[in-house]
Amino acid sequence: MTGPTAASGRRGAPRHCGWCGREITGAATGGRPRRYCAQSCRQRAYERRTQVQRGGLPEDAVVLSAAELSDLQDRLFRLRCAAEDVVTAVDDGAGAAELRILAERVGSNAQGLERLR
């Protein structure tokens, strides 16, 4: 999650941490724009870069631990289930209020997938 997508170059656009994906808050203090929301995220990104260099992996490689992969698979499963709930509700003739609730659940699950860590 490093590079141009980590922090937007447009003025006024929200920027996100290059490690955890959280929005970077606080006023700019001059100099280069911040790439990480905290020193701990900066350190984790450094550790990942050095691991990638030692392992001979491409710079844009995504390395996940078994626990992170399992968590990602769980979140994808929840998203699929939420989407299937919407389809079932439409087939059953659900009202707009129920469909809105189900659509918000899909959106919430999808938002949880926007960041890998």
DRENPAMAR-302623 format. One line per field, with one value per atom (N, C-alpha, C): x, z, y; residue number from 1; residue in one letter; atom name. Coordinates in steps of 0.2 Angstrom, whole numbers, plus 5000, padded with zeros to 4 digits. Example, Ala and Ser with C-alpha at 12.3 -4.5 7.8 and 13.67 -1.06 7.14 Angstrom:
<gukes>
X = [5066 | 5062 | 5066 | 5064 | 5068 | 5064];
Z = [5039 | 5039 | 5039 | 5035 | 5036 | 5039];
Y = [4972 | 4978 | 4984 | 4989 | 4995 | 5000];
seq = [1 | 1 | 1 | 2 | 2 | 2];
type = [a | a | a | s | s | s];
atom = [N | CA | C | N | CA | C];
</gukes>
This chain:
<gukes>
X = [5004 | 5000 | 5004 | 5010 | 5014 | 5013 | 5016 | 5016 | 5010 | 5008 | 5004 | 4997 | 4995 | 4988 | 4988 | 4994 | 4994 | 4992 | 4994 | 4992 | 4991 | 4985 | 4983 | 4986 | 4988 | 4991 | 4987 | 4980 | 4976 | 4975 | 4975 | 4974 | 4967 | 4966 | 4959 | 4956 | 4959 | 4957 | 4960 | 4956 | 4958 | 4964 | 4969 | 4974 | 4974 | 4977 | 4976 | 4983 | 4984 | 4990 | 4992 | 4999 | 5002 | 5002 | 5001 | 5001 | 4994 | 4991 | 4985 | 4978 | 4979 | 4973 | 4969 | 4970 | 4966 | 4968 | 4963 | 4964 | 4969 | 4973 | 4978 | 4975 | 4975 | 4972 | 4977 | 4975 | 4980 | 4982 | 4984 | 4986 | 4993 | 4994 | 5000 | 5005 | 5011 | 5016 | 5021 | 5021 | 5026 | 5030 | 5034 | 5038 | 5034 | 5036 | 5033 | 5026 | 5021 | 5015 | 5016 | 5013 | 5014 | 5011 | 5015 | 5013 | 5009 | 5011 | 5008 | 5005 | 5000 | 4996 | 5000 | 5005 | 5008 | 5015 | 5020 | 5026 | 5026 | 5022 | 5021 | 5020 | 5015 | 5014 | 5020 | 5023 | 5030 | 5035 | 5035 | 5040 | 5038 | 5031 | 5029 | 5030 | 5029 | 5031 | 5038 | 5042 | 5049 | 5051 | 5049 | 5050 | 5048 | 5042 | 5039 | 5044 | 5046 | 5051 | 5057 | 5060 | 5066 | 5065 | 5059 | 5058 | 5057 | 5054 | 5053 | 5060 | 5064 | 5071 | 5075 | 5074 | 5078 | 5075 | 5069 | 5066 | 5066 | 5068 | 5068 | 5062 | 5057 | 5050 | 5050 | 5045 | 5044 | 5042 | 5044 | 5042 | 5035 | 5031 | 5023 | 5020 | 5024 | 5021 | 5017 | 5012 | 5008 | 5009 | 5012 | 5014 | 5009 | 5005 | 5000 | 5003 | 5002 | 5003 | 4996 | 4997 | 4991 | 4985 | 4986 | 4981 | 4978 | 4982 | 4979 | 4975 | 4977 | 4974 | 4967 | 4967 | 4961 | 4956 | 4959 | 4954 | 4951 | 4955 | 4953 | 4948 | 4949 | 4944 | 4937 | 4938 | 4932 | 4928 | 4931 | 4928 | 4925 | 4928 | 4925 | 4919 | 4919 | 4913 | 4908 | 4909 | 4903 | 4901 | 4905 | 4903 | 4898 | 4900 | 4896 | 4890 | 4889 | 4883 | 4879 | 4881 | 4877 | 4874 | 4878 | 4876 | 4870 | 4871 | 4866 | 4860 | 4860 | 4854 | 4850 | 4854 | 4850 | 4846 | 4849 | 4846 | 4840 | 4841 | 4835 | 4830 | 4831 | 4826 | 4822 | 4826 | 4823 | 4818 | 4820 | 4816 | 4810 | 4810 | 4805 | 4800 | 4802 | 4798 | 4799 | 4805 | 4806 | 4804 | 4803 | 4801 | 4808 | 4807 | 4813 | 4817 | 4813 | 4817 | 4821 | 4819 | 4823 | 4829 | 4827 | 4833 | 4838 | 4836 | 4841 | 4846 | 4843 | 4847 | 4852 | 4849 | 4854 | 4859 | 4857 | 4862 | 4868 | 4866 | 4870 | 4875 | 4872 | 4877 | 4882 | 4880 | 4885 | 4890 | 4888 | 4893 | 4897 | 4895 | 4899 | 4904 | 4902 | 4907 | 4912 | 4910 | 4914 | 4919 | 4917 | 4922 | 4927 | 4925 | 4930 | 4935 | 4934 | 4939 | 4943 | 4942 | 4946 | 4953 | 4954 | 4961 | 4963 | 4969 | 4971 | 4973 | 4975 | 4978 | 4973];
Z = [5000 | 5000 | 5000 | 4997 | 4996 | 4989 | 4988 | 4982 | 4981 | 4975 | 4974 | 4977 | 4978 | 4981 | 4988 | 4991 | 4999 | 5001 | 4997 | 4999 | 4993 | 4993 | 4987 | 4986 | 4979 | 4978 | 4977 | 4977 | 4976 | 4983 | 4982 | 4988 | 4991 | 4997 | 5000 | 5000 | 4996 | 4996 | 5002 | 5005 | 5011 | 5009 | 5014 | 5012 | 5017 | 5015 | 5019 | 5021 | 5026 | 5029 | 5024 | 5022 | 5017 | 5020 | 5027 | 5030 | 5032 | 5036 | 5039 | 5035 | 5031 | 5027 | 5030 | 5037 | 5040 | 5037 | 5038 | 5035 | 5040 | 5036 | 5040 | 5042 | 5048 | 5051 | 5053 | 5054 | 5056 | 5050 | 5052 | 5047 | 5045 | 5038 | 5036 | 5039 | 5040 | 5044 | 5039 | 5033 | 5028 | 5026 | 5021 | 5019 | 5015 | 5015 | 5012 | 5015 | 5012 | 5015 | 5019 | 5024 | 5028 | 5024 | 5025 | 5022 | 5027 | 5033 | 5038 | 5044 | 5047 | 5052 | 5059 | 5060 | 5066 | 5065 | 5070 | 5069 | 5069 | 5072 | 5072 | 5065 | 5061 | 5054 | 5050 | 5051 | 5047 | 5048 | 5055 | 5056 | 5053 | 5053 | 5050 | 5043 | 5039 | 5032 | 5031 | 5035 | 5034 | 5035 | 5040 | 5041 | 5035 | 5032 | 5026 | 5020 | 5019 | 5013 | 5014 | 5020 | 5021 | 5020 | 5022 | 5021 | 5014 | 5010 | 5003 | 5000 | 5001 | 4998 | 5000 | 5006 | 5008 | 5004 | 5003 | 5001 | 4993 | 4990 | 4983 | 4979 | 4983 | 4980 | 4976 | 4972 | 4968 | 4973 | 4972 | 4977 | 4978 | 4973 | 4974 | 4977 | 4979 | 4982 | 4988 | 4989 | 4995 | 4999 | 5005 | 5010 | 5015 | 5016 | 5021 | 5026 | 5032 | 5037 | 5036 | 5039 | 5039 | 5042 | 5048 | 5051 | 5047 | 5044 | 5040 | 5034 | 5031 | 5025 | 5028 | 5034 | 5036 | 5038 | 5041 | 5042 | 5036 | 5031 | 5024 | 5021 | 5022 | 5019 | 5023 | 5029 | 5034 | 5031 | 5030 | 5028 | 5021 | 5017 | 5010 | 5011 | 5015 | 5016 | 5019 | 5024 | 5026 | 5021 | 5016 | 5011 | 5006 | 5004 | 5000 | 5003 | 5009 | 5013 | 5013 | 5014 | 5014 | 5007 | 5002 | 4995 | 4994 | 4996 | 4995 | 4999 | 5004 | 5008 | 5004 | 5001 | 4997 | 4991 | 4988 | 4982 | 4985 | 4990 | 4993 | 4995 | 4998 | 5000 | 4994 | 4989 | 4982 | 4980 | 4979 | 4977 | 4981 | 4988 | 4992 | 4993 | 4989 | 4988 | 4994 | 4997 | 5003 | 5001 | 5006 | 5006 | 5005 | 5004 | 5003 | 5009 | 5015 | 5022 | 5023 | 5022 | 5023 | 5018 | 5012 | 5007 | 5009 | 5011 | 5013 | 5019 | 5024 | 5029 | 5026 | 5022 | 5019 | 5015 | 5011 | 5007 | 5011 | 5017 | 5021 | 5024 | 5025 | 5028 | 5023 | 5016 | 5011 | 5011 | 5011 | 5011 | 5017 | 5023 | 5029 | 5028 | 5025 | 5024 | 5019 | 5014 | 5008 | 5011 | 5015 | 5018 | 5022 | 5026 | 5030 | 5026 | 5019 | 5015 | 5012 | 5012 | 5009 | 5011 | 5017 | 5020 | 5022 | 5020 | 5022 | 5029 | 5032 | 5039 | 5044];
Y = [4994 | 5000 | 5006 | 5006 | 5012 | 5015 | 5021 | 5024 | 5029 | 5031 | 5036 | 5035 | 5029 | 5028 | 5028 | 5028 | 5029 | 5036 | 5041 | 5048 | 5052 | 5055 | 5058 | 5064 | 5066 | 5072 | 5078 | 5077 | 5082 | 5086 | 5093 | 5097 | 5096 | 5095 | 5095 | 5088 | 5083 | 5077 | 5073 | 5069 | 5065 | 5060 | 5060 | 5055 | 5050 | 5044 | 5038 | 5035 | 5032 | 5029 | 5024 | 5024 | 5019 | 5012 | 5012 | 5005 | 5002 | 5006 | 5003 | 5006 | 5011 | 5013 | 5018 | 5020 | 5025 | 5032 | 5036 | 5043 | 5047 | 5050 | 5054 | 5061 | 5062 | 5068 | 5073 | 5079 | 5084 | 5089 | 5095 | 5100 | 5099 | 5100 | 5100 | 5105 | 5102 | 5107 | 5109 | 5108 | 5110 | 5104 | 5105 | 5099 | 5094 | 5088 | 5082 | 5080 | 5078 | 5076 | 5070 | 5069 | 5063 | 5057 | 5051 | 5045 | 5040 | 5041 | 5036 | 5040 | 5037 | 5040 | 5040 | 5036 | 5035 | 5032 | 5033 | 5031 | 5023 | 5020 | 5012 | 5010 | 5013 | 5012 | 5013 | 5018 | 5019 | 5014 | 5012 | 5006 | 5000 | 4998 | 4992 | 4992 | 4998 | 4998 | 4997 | 5000 | 4999 | 4992 | 4988 | 4981 | 4977 | 4979 | 4975 | 4976 | 4982 | 4984 | 4980 | 4980 | 4976 | 4968 | 4966 | 4959 | 4957 | 4961 | 4960 | 4960 | 4965 | 4966 | 4959 | 4957 | 4951 | 4945 | 4944 | 4938 | 4938 | 4943 | 4943 | 4944 | 4946 | 4947 | 4954 | 4955 | 4961 | 4967 | 4973 | 4978 | 4979 | 4977 | 4978 | 4972 | 4967 | 4961 | 4962 | 4958 | 4959 | 4952 | 4953 | 4948 | 4948 | 4942 | 4941 | 4935 | 4936 | 4930 | 4926 | 4920 | 4915 | 4918 | 4922 | 4925 | 4930 | 4934 | 4940 | 4937 | 4932 | 4928 | 4926 | 4922 | 4920 | 4925 | 4931 | 4936 | 4939 | 4940 | 4942 | 4938 | 4931 | 4927 | 4927 | 4928 | 4929 | 4935 | 4940 | 4947 | 4946 | 4943 | 4941 | 4937 | 4932 | 4928 | 4932 | 4936 | 4941 | 4945 | 4948 | 4952 | 4948 | 4942 | 4938 | 4936 | 4934 | 4933 | 4939 | 4945 | 4951 | 4952 | 4951 | 4952 | 4947 | 4941 | 4936 | 4937 | 4940 | 4942 | 4948 | 4952 | 4957 | 4954 | 4949 | 4946 | 4942 | 4938 | 4935 | 4939 | 4945 | 4950 | 4952 | 4954 | 4956 | 4951 | 4945 | 4939 | 4938 | 4940 | 4939 | 4945 | 4950 | 4956 | 4961 | 4961 | 4965 | 4973 | 4976 | 4983 | 4987 | 4994 | 4998 | 4999 | 4999 | 5000 | 4994 | 4988 | 4982 | 4982 | 4983 | 4983 | 4988 | 4994 | 4999 | 4996 | 4993 | 4990 | 4985 | 4981 | 4976 | 4979 | 4984 | 4987 | 4991 | 4994 | 4997 | 4991 | 4985 | 4980 | 4978 | 4978 | 4976 | 4982 | 4988 | 4993 | 4993 | 4992 | 4991 | 4986 | 4980 | 4974 | 4976 | 4979 | 4981 | 4986 | 4991 | 4996 | 4992 | 4987 | 4983 | 4980 | 4979 | 4976 | 4981 | 4987 | 4992 | 4992 | 4990 | 4990 | 4982 | 4980 | 4973 | 4972 | 4978 | 4977 | 4980];
seq = [1 | 1 | 1 | 2 | 2 | 2 | 3 | 3 | 3 | 4 | 4 | 4 | 5 | 5 | 5 | 6 | 6 | 6 | 7 | 7 | 7 | 8 | 8 | 8 | 9 | 9 | 9 | 10 | 10 | 10 | 11 | 11 | 11 | 12 | 12 | 12 | 13 | 13 | 13 | 14 | 14 | 14 | 15 | 15 | 15 | 16 | 16 | 16 | 17 | 17 | 17 | 18 | 18 | 18 | 19 | 19 | 19 | 20 | 20 | 20 | 21 | 21 | 21 | 22 | 22 | 22 | 23 | 23 | 23 | 24 | 24 | 24 | 25 | 25 | 25 | 26 | 26 | 26 | 27 | 27 | 27 | 28 | 28 | 28 | 29 | 29 | 29 | 30 | 30 | 30 | 31 | 31 | 31 | 32 | 32 | 32 | 33 | 33 | 33 | 34 | 34 | 34 | 35 | 35 | 35 | 36 | 36 | 36 | 37 | 37 | 37 | 38 | 38 | 38 | 39 | 39 | 39 | 40 | 40 | 40 | 41 | 41 | 41 | 42 | 42 | 42 | 43 | 43 | 43 | 44 | 44 | 44 | 45 | 45 | 45 | 46 | 46 | 46 | 47 | 47 | 47 | 48 | 48 | 48 | 49 | 49 | 49 | 50 | 50 | 50 | 51 | 51 | 51 | 52 | 52 | 52 | 53 | 53 | 53 | 54 | 54 | 54 | 55 | 55 | 55 | 56 | 56 | 56 | 57 | 57 | 57 | 58 | 58 | 58 | 59 | 59 | 59 | 60 | 60 | 60 | 61 | 61 | 61 | 62 | 62 | 62 | 63 | 63 | 63 | 64 | 64 | 64 | 65 | 65 | 65 | 66 | 66 | 66 | 67 | 67 | 67 | 68 | 68 | 68 | 69 | 69 | 69 | 70 | 70 | 70 | 71 | 71 | 71 | 72 | 72 | 72 | 73 | 73 | 73 | 74 | 74 | 74 | 75 | 75 | 75 | 76 | 76 | 76 | 77 | 77 | 77 | 78 | 78 | 78 | 79 | 79 | 79 | 80 | 80 | 80 | 81 | 81 | 81 | 82 | 82 | 82 | 83 | 83 | 83 | 84 | 84 | 84 | 85 | 85 | 85 | 86 | 86 | 86 | 87 | 87 | 87 | 88 | 88 | 88 | 89 | 89 | 89 | 90 | 90 | 90 | 91 | 91 | 91 | 92 | 92 | 92 | 93 | 93 | 93 | 94 | 94 | 94 | 95 | 95 | 95 | 96 | 96 | 96 | 97 | 97 | 97 | 98 | 98 | 98 | 99 | 99 | 99 | 100 | 100 | 100 | 101 | 101 | 101 | 102 | 102 | 102 | 103 | 103 | 103 | 104 | 104 | 104 | 105 | 105 | 105 | 106 | 106 | 106 | 107 | 107 | 107 | 108 | 108 | 108 | 109 | 109 | 109 | 110 | 110 | 110 | 111 | 111 | 111 | 112 | 112 | 112 | 113 | 113 | 113 | 114 | 114 | 114 | 115 | 115 | 115 | 116 | 116 | 116 | 117 | 117 | 117];
type = [m | m | m | t | t | t | g | g | g | p | p | p | t | t | t | a | a | a | a | a | a | s | s | s | g | g | g | r | r | r | r | r | r | g | g | g | a | a | a | p | p | p | r | r | r | h | h | h | c | c | c | g | g | g | w | w | w | c | c | c | g | g | g | r | r | r | e | e | e | i | i | i | t | t | t | g | g | g | a | a | a | a | a | a | t | t | t | g | g | g | g | g | g | r | r | r | p | p | p | r | r | r | r | r | r | y | y | y | c | c | c | a | a | a | q | q | q | s | s | s | c | c | c | r | r | r | q | q | q | r | r | r | a | a | a | y | y | y | e | e | e | r | r | r | r | r | r | t | t | t | q | q | q | v | v | v | q | q | q | r | r | r | g | g | g | g | g | g | l | l | l | p | p | p | e | e | e | d | d | d | a | a | a | v | v | v | v | v | v | l | l | l | s | s | s | a | a | a | a | a | a | e | e | e | l | l | l | s | s | s | d | d | d | l | l | l | q | q | q | d | d | d | r | r | r | l | l | l | f | f | f | r | r | r | l | l | l | r | r | r | c | c | c | a | a | a | a | a | a | e | e | e | d | d | d | v | v | v | v | v | v | t | t | t | a | a | a | v | v | v | d | d | d | d | d | d | g | g | g | a | a | a | g | g | g | a | a | a | a | a | a | e | e | e | l | l | l | r | r | r | i | i | i | l | l | l | a | a | a | e | e | e | r | r | r | v | v | v | g | g | g | s | s | s | n | n | n | a | a | a | q | q | q | g | g | g | l | l | l | e | e | e | r | r | r | l | l | l | r | r | r];
atom = [N | CA | C | N | CA | C | N | CA | C | N | CA | C | N | CA | C | N | CA | C | N | CA | C | N | CA | C | N | CA | C | N | CA | C | N | CA | C | N | CA | C | N | CA | C | N | CA | C | N | CA | C | N | CA | C | N | CA | C | N | CA | C | N | CA | C | N | CA | C | N | CA | C | N | CA | C | N | CA | C | N | CA | C | N | CA | C | N | CA | C | N | CA | C | N | CA | C | N | CA | C | N | CA | C | N | CA | C | N | CA | C | N | CA | C | N | CA | C | N | CA | C | N | CA | C | N | CA | C | N | CA | C | N | CA | C | N | CA | C | N | CA | C | N | CA | C | N | CA | C | N | CA | C | N | CA | C | N | CA | C | N | CA | C | N | CA | C | N | CA | C | N | CA | C | N | CA | C | N | CA | C | N | CA | C | N | CA | C | N | CA | C | N | CA | C | N | CA | C | N | CA | C | N | CA | C | N | CA | C | N | CA | C | N | CA | C | N | CA | C | N | CA | C | N | CA | C | N | CA | C | N | CA | C | N | CA | C | N | CA | C | N | CA | C | N | CA | C | N | CA | C | N | CA | C | N | CA | C | N | CA | C | N | CA | C | N | CA | C | N | CA | C | N | CA | C | N | CA | C | N | CA | C | N | CA | C | N | CA | C | N | CA | C | N | CA | C | N | CA | C | N | CA | C | N | CA | C | N | CA | C | N | CA | C | N | CA | C | N | CA | C | N | CA | C | N | CA | C | N | CA | C | N | CA | C | N | CA | C | N | CA | C | N | CA | C | N | CA | C | N | CA | C | N | CA | C | N | CA | C | N | CA | C | N | CA | C | N | CA | C | N | CA | C | N | CA | C | N | CA | C | N | CA | C | N | CA | C | N | CA | C | N | CA | C | N | CA | C | N | CA | C | N | CA | C | N | CA | C];
</gukes>
